[in-house]
């Protein structure tokens, strides 16, 4: 398995975990990961993220990105596989008795802070 496929599966897995825990994934996880970790262009990463979430959310937006050459369907499929598995793991983790609402807020806030600092201060 190529390193790109592994990266895409891990991005989908991370987005799935966050989706299961916080109800987020595309714009908050997948797009920054593809842009900052894989070096994708912002529009291309956005198109790929939307395609990975295509049913039912993004089918019309994905068509627009596809028509404009800003979508890789194969990459989106691998991310979608990771999303399905990651959402399960995120939901299972978030619903453990030792994970309080307060801890979830802190985890989510810390995650957003790290992403924000990375976007603002690093290339």
Residue, then its C-alpha position, 0 to 999 in steps of 0.5 A: x500500500x502506498x504512503x499516499x493511500x496510508x495518509x488518506x486513510x489516516x486523514x479519513x480515520x482522524x476525521x471519522x473519530x472527530x466526527x463521532x466525537x464532535x460532529x465535525x470532519x470535513x472542513x475542520x479535519x480533512x481539509x486542513x490535513x490535506x493542505x498542511x500535511x499532504x501539500x494539497x491546494x485548498x480548493x482541491x482538498x475541499x473538493x476531495x473532502x466533499x466527495x468523501x462525504x458525498x452521501x448525502x451531504x455534498x453531491x451537488x458541491x462535489x459535482x461542481x468541484x469535479x467539473x472544475x478539476x478540483x476533485x480526486x475521486x480515488x482519494x475521496x474513496x479512501x478517505x470515506x473508508x477511514x471516515x466510516x471506521x473513524x466515526x465508530x471509534x470516535x463515537x465509542x470513545x466519546x460515549x465512555x463513562x469517563x469522558x465528561x462533557x467538560x472533557x469533550x469541550x476541552x478536547x475540542x477547544x484544544x483541537x481547534x486551537x492547534x489547527x488555528x495556530x498552525x494556519x495562522x503562524x506556519x506555512 
